[in-house]
Amino acid sequence: MTIGELAKAAGVNVQTIRYYEREKLLPVPHRWRDNNYRDFDDEALQRLRFIRSAKELGFALREIRELLDLRILPGESCQEVQKLVGTKIGEIDKRMKEMRRLRRILFKLLAACRRPKTAKTCPVLWAIEH
């Protein structure tokens, strides 16, 4: 299939496929001799869908590359995948904690805006500036 057909089937744009090719996340496709067009196979589509799903789960391209490599060793790689997933859960927990902290701060700033004004500057803008 052409790059356009692959992009449509995988739900990504053509530039994404080219980027993944440069990053070596996709295997080098066969090229037609007469027009030099790329000819992608079903494995490329499967890899693209895998990459997209892994990105939706929050994995970075470096981690996705590791996961793709681990797909080659079914059964043997389960511990390594579990380790990667466990690390990702820890990162998400850390980000969630930070987001809760930021949310509390923003609520305090919002409450400050509801109090009678003593300065000419909005309390939120003052707090951000200082």
C-alpha positions as CSV (number, residue, x, y, z in Angstrom):
1,M,0.0,0.0,0.0
2,T,1.1,3.6,-0.6
3,I,2.1,5.9,2.2
4,G,-1.3,7.7,1.8
5,E,-3.2,4.5,2.0
6,L,-1.2,3.4,5.1
7,A,-1.8,6.8,6.7
8,K,-5.5,6.5,6.2
9,A,-5.7,2.9,7.4
10,A,-3.7,3.7,10.5
11,G,-5.4,7.0,11.3
12,V,-2.2,9.1,11.1
13,N,-0.9,11.7,8.7
14,V,1.7,11.1,6.1
15,Q,4.2,13.3,7.9
16,T,3.9,11.1,11.0
17,I,4.8,8.0,8.9
18,R,7.8,9.8,7.4
19,Y,8.9,10.9,10.9
20,Y,8.6,7.3,12.2
21,E,10.6,6.1,9.3
22,R,13.4,8.6,10.1
23,E,13.3,7.5,13.7
24,K,13.5,3.8,12.5
25,L,10.3,2.8,14.2
26,L,9.1,1.5,10.9
27,P,11.1,-0.9,8.8
28,V,12.4,0.3,5.4
29,P,9.6,-0.3,2.9
30,H,10.0,-1.9,-0.5
31,R,10.2,0.7,-3.3
32,W,8.7,0.2,-6.7
33,R,11.4,0.3,-9.4
34,D,9.4,2.3,-11.9
35,N,8.3,5.2,-9.7
36,N,10.3,4.8,-6.5
37,Y,7.0,4.9,-4.4
38,R,7.1,3.2,-1.0
39,D,5.1,0.0,-0.8
40,F,4.1,-0.7,2.8
41,D,2.9,-4.1,3.9
42,D,0.5,-5.2,6.7
43,E,3.4,-5.4,9.2
44,A,3.9,-1.6,8.8
45,L,0.2,-1.0,9.4
46,Q,0.3,-3.3,12.5
47,R,3.4,-1.4,13.8
48,L,1.8,2.0,13.2
49,R,-1.3,0.9,15.1
50,F,0.9,-0.4,17.9
51,I,2.8,2.9,18.1
52,R,-0.4,4.9,18.1
53,S,-1.9,2.8,20.9
54,A,1.4,3.0,22.9
55,K,1.4,6.8,22.5
56,E,-2.2,7.0,23.7
57,L,-1.0,5.2,26.9
58,G,1.6,7.8,27.4
59,F,4.7,6.1,26.3
60,A,7.5,8.2,24.7
61,L,9.0,7.2,21.4
62,R,12.1,5.9,23.2
63,E,9.9,3.6,25.3
64,I,7.9,2.6,22.2
65,R,11.1,1.6,20.5
66,E,11.9,-0.7,23.5
67,L,8.3,-2.2,23.4
68,L,8.6,-2.8,19.6
69,D,12.0,-4.6,20.2
70,L,10.4,-6.7,23.0
71,R,7.6,-7.8,20.7
72,I,10.2,-10.0,19.0
73,L,10.7,-12.1,22.1
74,P,7.2,-13.3,23.1
75,G,7.1,-14.9,26.5
76,E,10.7,-14.0,27.3
77,S,10.0,-10.3,27.3
78,C,7.1,-10.2,29.7
79,Q,9.2,-9.1,32.7
80,E,10.8,-6.3,30.8
81,V,7.4,-5.1,29.6
82,Q,6.1,-5.2,33.2
83,K,9.0,-3.2,34.3
84,L,8.4,-0.5,31.6
85,V,4.7,-0.4,32.5
86,G,5.4,-0.1,36.2
87,T,7.8,2.7,35.6
88,K,5.2,4.5,33.4
89,I,2.6,4.1,36.2
90,G,5.0,5.7,38.7
91,E,5.6,8.6,36.3
92,I,1.8,9.1,35.9
93,D,1.3,9.0,39.7
94,K,4.0,11.7,40.1
95,R,2.4,13.9,37.4
96,M,-1.1,13.4,39.0
97,K,0.3,14.5,42.4
98,E,1.8,17.6,40.8
99,M,-1.4,18.3,38.9
100,R,-3.4,18.1,42.2
101,R,-0.9,20.5,43.8
102,L,-1.3,23.0,40.9
103,R,-5.1,22.7,41.1
104,R,-5.1,23.6,44.8
105,I,-2.9,26.6,44.1
106,L,-5.2,27.8,41.3
107,F,-8.3,27.4,43.5
108,K,-6.6,29.6,46.1
109,L,-5.8,32.2,43.5
110,L,-9.4,32.1,42.2
111,A,-10.6,32.6,45.8
112,A,-8.3,35.6,46.1
113,C,-10.1,37.2,43.1
114,R,-13.4,36.9,44.9
115,R,-12.3,38.9,47.9
116,P,-12.6,42.7,47.9
117,K,-9.9,44.3,45.9
118,T,-7.2,46.2,47.8
119,A,-4.8,46.7,44.9
120,K,-5.2,47.8,41.3
121,T,-3.7,44.6,40.0
122,C,-5.7,41.3,39.8
123,P,-4.4,39.0,42.6
124,V,-3.8,36.2,40.1
125,L,-1.7,38.3,37.9
126,W,0.2,39.7,40.9
127,A,0.9,36.2,42.2
128,I,2.1,34.9,38.9
129,E,4.4,38.0,38.5
130,H,5.8,37.7,42.0
